[in-house]
Amino acid sequence: MTEKFDMIAKTFQGLEQVLADDLAALGAQDIMVGCRSVKFSGDKELLYKANFRLQTAIRILKPIYQFTAHTVDEFYGNARKFDWATVMGLSHKFAVDAVVNSQYFNHSRYVALKLKDAIADQFRDRHGRRPFVDPQNPHIQLHVHVYEDQCTISLDSSGHSLHRRGYRQQHDLAPINEVLAAGMLKLAGFDGTCTLIDPMCGSGTIAIEAALMAYGIPPGVFRERFGFEHWFDFDSNLLQDIYNDDSMERDFEHEIVASDISRQAIETATRNAKAAGLFRKMRIDTRSIFDYMPPTDKPGLVVTNPPYGERLKLDQIELFYKQLGDCFKQRYAGYNVWIITSNFEAMKSFGLRPSRRIPLFNGELECSFQKFEMFSGSARDRAIQRAANAEQNDGDN
């Protein structure tokens, strides 16, 4: 019987329930949704699968040591009590990061430094020398979480953040994170059973993440290495079995369409799609959204990240958003259109009322991810449908 242990999956604010659902589908147990995190339990196979398959996780942590501390000296002393030789050796380069929310500790970097000192001093006392610290490419990445006097030290099984899939060769001026893009698609209900269009695709991240979902390709196939590959109990055969498992792959009978008015953005999107091995499974074109006519025989889904207007005057961006709303209203009958933006003022010019708003963050920018239902038929038919949906939403709440 394989050992079961607790784990923590980190994600972005607003994507916690999406991640919890994905973990449940992988077979995780004891799932608890937190703030920007999901706690769960499982075995080593689940740890590997979570890193390899999850599109909405930033990293997977394995807690190994918990204690209480009220002072820096107490933190250092308790940290030295753990036998660090059980998780690393002198040949391992290591690094520590910390998150602190406590009245007892003021600086996360100082807490991380004290853990480094505790580890180094223990090895020096036992062996006369210490392992090297390498913040850029460590073999062992440790994470410290301090909440008031509760201190938890975890092994980071992912290594580099899981959003760094490995396919992105370049990005445009305002790239959207791969994990955020995948989370948006899942929040929008994309499940590979309809056409997906991003008419302002930038470097193509949303469309590429959609193609991964549509064809059942795990994002881990592009990664060179995971953090757990340096652990003492690493099972290379188990990882190889997970890597070679193609049971999730499937055919996709619809389209993934990515377009942008910027030729440079499309060149970047093309390079990224080729690096992901998805170029022939997508349509990528240089075209203004105002010149594009979407297929209407089988209406689908639009998920897009339009310009927020940082480089445009207020009247220019408001006009752009008005024209954008008119374009969707006139050409995308039957589609559900999802837009993420941080320009709440410009959205007032969009001319359509969202049926759903979800707060998200794009980097440091506070954003709103909004759903617009483009009804077909006459204006009267559309008004009736909107009223019915509003009544249904009120009933759900």
Backbone hydrogen bonds, N-H to C=O, Kabsch-Sander energy under -0.5 kcal/mol:
donor,donor_aa,acceptor,acceptor_aa,energy
5,F,42,G,-2.9
7,M,40,F,-3.1
8,I,61,L,-2.4
9,A,38,V,-2.8
10,K,8,I,-0.5
10,K,59,R,-2.7
11,T,36,R,-2.2
15,L,12,F,-2.2
19,L,15,L,-2.4
20,A,16,E,-2.4
21,D,17,Q,-2.4
22,D,18,V,-2.1
23,L,19,L,-2.5
24,A,20,A,-2.3
25,A,21,D,-1.9
26,L,22,D,-1.1
27,G,23,L,-0.7
27,G,24,A,-1.0
28,A,23,L,-2.4
29,Q,41,S,-2.3
32,M,39,K,-2.7
34,G,37,S,-2.9
36,R,34,G,-0.7
38,V,9,A,-2.2
39,K,32,M,-2.8
40,F,7,M,-2.3
41,S,29,Q,-2.5
42,G,5,F,-2.1
47,L,43,D,-2.1
48,Y,44,K,-2.4
49,K,45,E,-2.7
50,A,46,L,-3.0
51,N,47,L,-1.6
52,F,48,Y,-2.2
53,R,49,K,-3.3
54,L,49,K,-0.6
54,L,50,A,-1.3
58,I,10,K,-3.6
59,R,10,K,-0.8
61,L,8,I,-3.5
61,L,59,R,-0.5
62,K,155,L,-2.7
64,I,153,I,-2.9
65,Y,153,I,-1.6
67,F,151,C,-2.2
69,A,149,D,-1.7
75,F,71,T,-2.3
76,Y,72,V,-2.7
77,G,73,D,-2.6
78,N,74,E,-2.5
79,A,75,F,-2.4
80,R,76,Y,-1.7
81,K,77,G,-0.6
81,K,78,N,-0.9
82,F,78,N,-0.5
82,F,79,A,-0.8
84,W,82,F,-1.3
86,T,83,D,-1.8
87,V,84,W,-1.4
88,M,84,W,-1.4
92,H,89,G,-1.3
94,F,132,F,-2.3
95,A,140,I,-1.9
97,D,142,L,-2.1
99,V,144,V,-2.6
101,N,146,V,-2.8
102,S,105,F,-0.5
111,V,107,H,-1.7
112,A,108,S,-2.4
113,L,109,R,-2.2
114,K,110,Y,-2.2
115,L,111,V,-1.7
116,K,112,A,-2.2
117,D,113,L,-2.4
118,A,114,K,-2.2
119,I,115,L,-2.4
120,A,116,K,-2.8
121,D,117,D,-3.0
122,Q,118,A,-1.8
123,F,119,I,-2.1
124,R,120,A,-2.5
125,D,121,D,-2.4
126,R,122,Q,-1.6
127,H,123,F,-3.2
128,G,124,R,-1.8
129,R,123,F,-0.6
134,D,94,F,-2.2
139,H,93,K,-2.3
140,I,93,K,-2.2
141,Q,139,H,-0.5
142,L,95,A,-2.8
142,L,140,I,-0.6
143,H,154,S,-2.7
144,V,97,D,-2.6
145,H,152,T,-2.7
146,V,99,V,-2.7
147,Y,145,H,-0.5
147,Y,150,Q,-2.4
148,E,101,N,-2.2
148,E,146,V,-0.5
150,Q,147,Y,-2.6
151,C,67,F,-3.1
151,C,149,D,-0.6
152,T,145,H,-2.6
153,I,65,Y,-3.0
154,S,143,H,-2.9
155,L,62,K,-2.6
156,D,141,Q,-2.9
157,S,60,I,-2.4
157,S,155,L,-0.8
158,S,60,I,-0.5
160,H,158,S,-0.6
162,L,58,I,-3.9
164,R,161,S,-1.8
165,R,163,H,-2.1
169,Q,167,Y,-1.0
181,A,177,N,-2.8
182,A,178,E,-2.5
183,G,179,V,-2.5
184,M,180,L,-2.6
185,L,181,A,-2.0
186,K,182,A,-2.1
187,L,183,G,-2.7
188,A,184,M,-2.2
189,G,186,K,-1.1
190,F,185,L,-2.5
196,L,255,E,-2.7
197,I,301,L,-2.5
198,D,257,V,-2.7
201,C,198,D,-0.5
201,C,259,S,-2.6
204,G,201,C,-2.6
208,I,204,G,-2.5
209,E,205,T,-2.7
210,A,206,I,-2.2
211,A,207,A,-2.2
212,L,208,I,-2.2
213,M,209,E,-2.0
214,A,210,A,-3.0
215,Y,211,A,-2.3
216,G,212,L,-0.5
216,G,213,M,-1.0
217,I,212,L,-2.6
220,G,52,F,-2.3
221,V,218,P,-1.5
222,F,219,P,-1.4
223,R,220,G,-1.1
228,F,157,S,-2.2
229,E,226,F,-1.4
230,H,227,G,-1.8
231,W,228,F,-1.3
234,F,231,W,-1.5
236,S,234,F,-0.7
239,L,235,D,-2.0
240,Q,236,S,-2.2
241,D,237,N,-2.3
242,I,238,L,-2.0
243,Y,239,L,-2.7
244,N,240,Q,-2.3
245,D,241,D,-0.7
245,D,242,I,-0.7
246,D,244,N,-0.7
249,E,246,D,-1.1
250,R,215,Y,-1.4
257,V,196,L,-2.9
257,V,255,E,-0.5
258,A,283,R,-3.4
259,S,198,D,-2.2
260,D,285,D,-1.4
263,R,261,I,-0.6
266,I,262,S,-2.0
267,E,263,R,-2.3
268,T,264,Q,-2.0
269,A,265,A,-2.8
270,T,266,I,-2.6
271,R,267,E,-2.1
272,N,268,T,-2.5
273,A,269,A,-2.6
274,K,270,T,-2.4
275,A,271,R,-2.3
276,A,272,N,-1.6
277,G,274,K,-1.3
278,L,273,A,-2.9
279,F,273,A,-0.8
281,K,278,L,-1.6
282,M,279,F,-1.1
283,R,256,I,-2.7
284,I,282,M,-0.5
285,D,258,A,-2.2
287,R,260,D,-1.8
287,R,285,D,-0.8
291,D,288,S,-1.8
292,Y,289,I,-0.8
301,L,195,T,-2.7
302,V,336,N,-2.7
303,V,197,I,-1.6
304,T,338,W,-2.1
305,N,200,M,-0.6
312,L,309,G,-1.3
317,I,313,K,-2.3
318,E,314,L,-2.3
319,L,315,D,-1.8
320,F,316,Q,-2.3
321,Y,317,I,-2.4
322,K,318,E,-1.9
323,Q,319,L,-2.5
324,L,320,F,-2.3
325,G,321,Y,-2.4
326,D,322,K,-2.2
327,C,323,Q,-2.3
328,F,324,L,-2.3
329,K,325,G,-2.3
330,Q,326,D,-2.3
331,R,327,C,-2.2
332,Y,328,F,-2.0
334,G,374,M,-4.5
335,Y,332,Y,-2.3
336,N,300,G,-1.6
337,V,335,Y,-0.5
337,V,372,F,-3.2
338,W,302,V,-3.1
338,W,336,N,-0.5
339,I,370,Q,-2.4
340,I,304,T,-1.7
341,T,368,S,-1.7
344,F,342,S,-1.4
347,M,343,N,-1.6
348,K,344,F,-0.6
348,K,345,E,-1.0
349,S,346,A,-2.0
350,F,347,M,-1.4
355,S,371,K,-2.5
356,R,371,K,-0.9
358,I,369,F,-2.1
360,L,367,C,-1.8
362,N,365,L,-2.3
363,G,361,F,-0.8
365,L,362,N,-1.8
367,C,360,L,-3.3
368,S,341,T,-2.6
369,F,358,I,-2.9
370,Q,339,I,-3.0
370,Q,368,S,-0.7
371,K,356,R,-2.4
372,F,337,V,-3.0
374,M,335,Y,-2.7
374,M,372,F,-0.7
375,F,373,E,-1.1
382,R,378,S,-2.4
383,A,379,A,-2.3
384,I,380,R,-2.3
385,Q,381,D,-2.3
386,R,382,R,-2.6
387,A,383,A,-2.3
388,A,384,I,-2.2
389,N,385,Q,-2.4
390,A,386,R,-2.7
391,E,387,A,-2.3
392,Q,388,A,-2.1
393,N,389,N,-2.8
394,D,390,A,-2.1
395,G,391,E,-2.0
396,D,392,Q,-2.2
397,N,393,N,-1.7
